[in-house]
Amino acid sequence: MTRRVLVVEDDPTIADSVAARLRAEGFEVLVAHDGPSGVERALAEGPDLVVLDVMLPGFDGLEVCRRVQAHRAVPVLMLTARGEETDLLVGLAVGADDYLTKPFSLRELAARVHALLRRVDRERESRSNRIVLGDVEVDLGERRVVRGGVEVHLTPTEFQLLVHLAERPRAVQSRERLLSEVWDWPEGTSTRTVDSHVKALRRKLGGGLIRTVHSVGYALEVPR
C-alpha cells in the first residue's frame, strides 16, 4: 500500500523538490501552499505523514499543526528557516514529531520521513495489550491513552515516548538513548527535543508520572 505524504510549503521551488524526492522514494505526495489549504487537505485526505513549513501565508505552520493534531494524530516533520531554539521547541510542543532547519538535504528529509513512519508501523504491528499506570491506561493496540476515564490526545511521538518509558518502569533512560531508540536517530540531536516531549506528557498526564534524573535523563514512576 502506497503511503501518502502531505507537503505544506509556500516556496514553489522547495515544495516541488521535496515532492519530487518523496515520489522517487515511492510515496504518493499531496502539496499545499498556505496554512488554510494545508489544514483542509490534511483533514480531507488523511495523509500518513505531514511535512510542514513553519512560515506560511494565511496562518503559520504551528497553527496548522495544532489544528490537524486536534482532529487526528499524524506524524509531522516541521521545516524551519529559523535558528532560534525557542521556535523549534514551540513546534514540538504543538504536536510536531521532528524538525529540519533550512537549508537541508533531500536525502536527510527522506530519511527522517522513513524513520517516523517506521516507528508508527512497529507499534501497530507488535502491540496488542494494555499498560496501566495508576489512573492512566495505555491501549497499545488501539494507540489510545485514557486518564481517569477521559481520553487524552497524544501525538505519535508522545505516545511512543510514553510507551518506551512505561515498558521500562523506574529504569533511568538517558536523553541520548531516548533519541536513539524513540526517535531512531543513532547520531543524536539536541536533547531539548526529548525535554520538550516530556514536558508535553507531564502537562497532559500529570507531573508525577515521569521523574527527572538530574544531568542524566528520565524514568517513569509506577504509581503504587
For each residue, the residues with C-beta under 8 A, 3 or more apart:
1:
2: 26 27 28
3: 26 27 28 48 49 117
4: 27 28 29 30 45 46 47 48 49
5: 22 27 28 29 30 47 48 49 50 51 113
6: 29 30 31 32 38 41 42 45 47 49 50 51
7: 15 18 19 22 29 30 31 32 50 51
8: 31 32 33 34 35 37 38 41 42 50 51 52 53 56 61 64
9: 14 15 18 31 33 51 52 53 56 79
10: 15 33 34 53 55 56 57
11: 14 15 53
12: 15 16 33
13: 16 17
14: 9 11 17 18 53 79 102
15: 7 9 10 11 12 18 19 31 33
16: 12 13 19 20
17: 13 14 20 21 106
18: 7 9 14 15 21 22 51 106 109
19: 7 15 16 22 23 29 31
20: 16 17 23 24
21: 17 18 24 25 106 109 110
22: 5 7 18 19 25 27 29 51 110 113
23: 19 20 26 27 28 29
24: 20 21
25: 21 22 110 113 114
26: 2 3 23
27: 2 3 4 5 22 23 113
28: 2 3 4 5 23
29: 4 5 6 7 19 22 23
30: 4 5 6 7 41 45 47
31: 6 7 8 9 15 19
32: 6 7 8 37 38 40 41
33: 8 9 10 12 15 37 56 57
34: 8 10 37 38 56 57 58
35: 8 38 39 56 57 58 59 60 61 63 64
36: 39 40 58 59
37: 8 32 33 34 40 41 58
38: 6 8 32 34 35 41 42 50 52 56 61 64 68
39: 35 36 42 43 64 67 68
40: 32 36 37 43 44
41: 6 8 30 32 37 38 44 45 47
42: 6 8 38 39 45 46 47 50 64 68 72 74
43: 39 40 46 68 71 72
44: 40 41
45: 4 6 30 41 42
46: 4 42 43 72
47: 4 5 6 30 41 42 50 74
48: 3 4 5 74 75 117 120
49: 3 4 5 6 74 75 76 77 113 116 117
50: 5 6 7 8 38 42 47 65 68 74 75 76 77
51: 5 6 7 8 9 18 22 77 79 109 113
52: 8 9 38 61 64 65 76 77 78 79 96
53: 8 9 10 11 14 56 61 78 79 80
54: 60 61 62 78 79 80 81 82 87 91
55: 10 60 61 80 81 82
56: 8 9 10 33 34 35 38 53 59 60 61 64
57: 10 33 34 35
58: 34 35 36 37
59: 35 36 56 63 64
60: 35 54 55 56 63 64
61: 8 35 38 52 53 54 55 56 64 65 78 79 80 91
62: 54 65 66 90 91 94
63: 35 59 60 66 67
64: 8 35 38 39 42 52 56 59 60 61 67 68
65: 50 52 61 62 68 69 76 78 91 94 95 96
66: 62 63 69 70 94 95
67: 39 63 64 70 71
68: 38 39 42 43 50 64 65 71 72 74 76 95
69: 65 66 72 73 74 76 94 95 153 155
70: 66 67 153
71: 43 67 68
72: 42 43 46 68 69
73: 69 143 153 154 155 156 159
74: 42 47 48 49 50 68 69 156
75: 48 49 50 97 98 116 117 119 120 155 156 157
76: 49 50 52 65 68 69 95 96 97 98 155
77: 49 50 51 52 96 97 98 99 100 109 112 113 116
78: 52 53 54 61 65 88 91 96 98 99 100
79: 9 14 51 52 53 54 61 99 100 102 104
80: 53 54 55 61 87 88 91 99 100 101 102
81: 54 55 101 102
82: 54 55 87 88 101
83: 101
84: 87 88
85: 88 89 190 192
86: 89 90
87: 54 80 82 84 90 91
88: 78 80 82 84 85 91 92 99 101 190 192
89: 85 86 92 93 192 196
90: 62 86 87 93 94
91: 54 61 62 65 78 80 87 88 94 96 99
92: 88 89 96 97 99 193 196 197 200
93: 89 90 196 199 200
94: 62 65 66 69 90 91
95: 65 66 68 69 76 155
96: 52 65 76 77 78 91 92 99 155
97: 75 76 77 92 116 155 156 157
98: 75 76 77 78 112 115 116 157 183
99: 77 78 79 80 88 91 92 96
100: 77 78 79 80 104 108 109 112
101: 80 81 82 83 88 104
102: 14 79 80 81
103:
104: 79 100 101 108 109
105: 108 109
106: 17 18 21 109 110
107: 110 111
108: 100 104 105 111 112
109: 18 21 51 77 100 104 105 106 112 113
110: 21 22 25 106 107 113 114
111: 107 108 114 115
112: 77 98 100 108 109 115 116
113: 5 22 25 27 49 51 77 109 110 116 117
114: 25 110 111 117 118
115: 98 111 112 118 119 183 184 185
116: 49 75 77 97 98 112 113 119 120 156 184
117: 3 48 49 75 113 114 120 121
118: 114 115 121 122 184
119: 75 115 116 122 123 156 157 160 182 183 184
120: 48 75 116 117 123 124 156
121: 117 118 124 125
122: 118 119 125 126
123: 119 120 126 127 140 143 159 160 163
124: 120 121 127 143
125: 121 122
126: 122 123
127: 123 124 140 141 163
128: 140 141
129: 140 141
130: 137 138 139 140
131: 137 138 140 163 166 167
132: 136 137 138
133: 136 137 138 166 209 220 222 223
134: 209 222 223
135: 147 148 223
136: 132 133 145 146 147 205 206 209
137: 130 131 132 133 145 146 147
138: 130 131 132 133 144 145 162 163 166
139: 130 142 143 144 145 146
140: 123 127 128 129 130 131 143 163
141: 127 128 129
142: 139
143: 73 123 124 139 140 159
144: 138 139 151
145: 136 137 138 139 151 152 154 159 162 205
146: 136 137 139 149 150 151 152
147: 135 136 137 150 152 204 205 206
148: 135
149: 146
150: 146 147
151: 144 145 146
152: 145 146 147 204 205
153: 69 70 73 204
154: 73 145 158 159 162 201 204
155: 69 73 75 76 95 96 97 158 159 200
156: 73 74 75 97 116 119 120 159 160
157: 75 97 98 119 160 161 182 183 197
158: 154 155 161 162 197 200 201 204
159: 73 123 143 145 154 155 156 162 163
160: 119 123 156 157 163 164 182
161: 157 158 164 165 178 182 194 197 198 201
162: 138 145 154 158 159 165 166 201 205 220
163: 123 127 131 138 140 159 160 166 167
164: 160 161 167 168 173 178 181 182
165: 161 162 168 169 173 210 218 219 220
166: 131 133 138 162 163 169 220
167: 131 163 164
168: 164 165 171 173 220
169: 165 166 220 221 222
170: 219 220 221 222
171: 168 219
172: 213 216 217 218 219
173: 164 165 168 177 178 217 218 219
174: 177 178 216 217
175: 178 179 191 194 195 216 217 218
176: 179 180 188 191 217
177: 173 174 180 181 217
178: 161 164 173 174 175 181 182 183 194 217 218
179: 175 176 182 183 185 188 189 191 193 194
180: 176 177 183 184 185 186 188
181: 164 177 178 184
182: 119 157 160 161 164 178 179
183: 98 115 119 157 178 179 180 189 193
184: 115 116 118 119 180 181
185: 115 179 180 188 189
186: 180
187:
188: 176 179 180 185 191
189: 179 183 185 193
190: 85 88 193
191: 175 176 179 188 194 195
192: 85 88 89 195 196
193: 92 179 183 189 190 196 197
194: 161 175 178 179 191 197 198 217 218
195: 175 191 192 198 199
196: 89 92 93 192 193 199 200
197: 92 157 158 161 193 194 200 201
198: 161 194 195 201 202 210 212 218
199: 93 195 196 202 203
200: 92 93 155 158 196 197 203 204
201: 154 158 161 162 197 198 204 205 209 210
202: 198 199 205 206 207 209 210
203: 199 200
204: 147 152 153 154 158 200 201
205: 136 145 147 152 162 201 202 209
206: 136 147 202 209
207: 202
208: 221 223
209: 133 134 136 201 202 205 206 220 221 223
210: 165 198 201 202 218 219 220 221
211: 218 219 220 221
212: 198 218
213: 172 216 217 218 219
214:
215:
216: 172 174 175 213
217: 172 173 174 175 176 177 178 194 213
218: 165 172 173 175 178 194 198 210 211 212 213
219: 165 170 171 172 173 210 211 213
220: 133 162 165 166 168 169 170 209 210 211
221: 169 170 208 209 210 211
222: 133 134 169 170
223: 133 134 135 208 209
224:
